[in-house]
């Protein structure tokens, strides 16, 4: 493998690592968003139950 090919290979590997990290971050944000909405929904349902008896 030539030096140029090695360099390109390293750049591709680095780019894939960056994209993988970015994807993980987005998936974590999405998961936290879904959990937050679930907590908010459950909280509002509990408040309604308090008032309706």
C-alpha positions in Angstrom: 0.0 0.0 0.0 1.4 3.4 -1.0 1.8 6.3 1.4 -1.1 8.1 -0.4 -3.4 5.1 0.0 -2.5 4.8 3.7 -3.2 8.5 4.2 -6.6 8.2 2.4 -7.4 5.2 4.5 -6.6 7.0 7.7 -8.7 10.0 6.7 -11.7 7.7 5.9 -11.2 5.8 9.2 -11.1 9.2 11.1 -14.2 10.4 9.2 -16.1 7.2 10.1 -15.1 7.5 13.7 -16.4 11.1 13.8 -19.7 10.2 12.1 -20.1 7.2 14.5 -19.6 9.5 17.5 -22.0 12.1 16.0 -24.6 9.3 15.4 -24.3 8.1 19.0 -24.7 11.7 20.3 -27.9 12.2 18.2 -29.3 8.8 19.4 -28.6 9.8 23.0 -30.3 13.1 22.5 -33.3 11.4 20.9 -33.5 8.9 23.7 -33.4 11.6 26.4 -36.0 13.6 24.5 -38.4 10.6 24.4 -37.8 9.9 28.2 -38.4 13.6 29.0 -41.7 13.6 27.1 -42.7 10.3 28.8 -42.0 11.8 32.3 -43.9 15.0 31.4 -46.8 13.0 30.2 -46.9 10.9 33.3 -46.6 13.9 35.5 -49.6 15.7 33.9 -51.7 12.5 34.1 -50.9 12.3 37.8 -52.0 15.9 38.3 -55.2 15.3 36.5 -55.9 12.3 38.7 -55.4 14.4 41.8 -58.1 16.8 40.7 -60.6 14.2 39.4 -60.4 12.1 42.4 
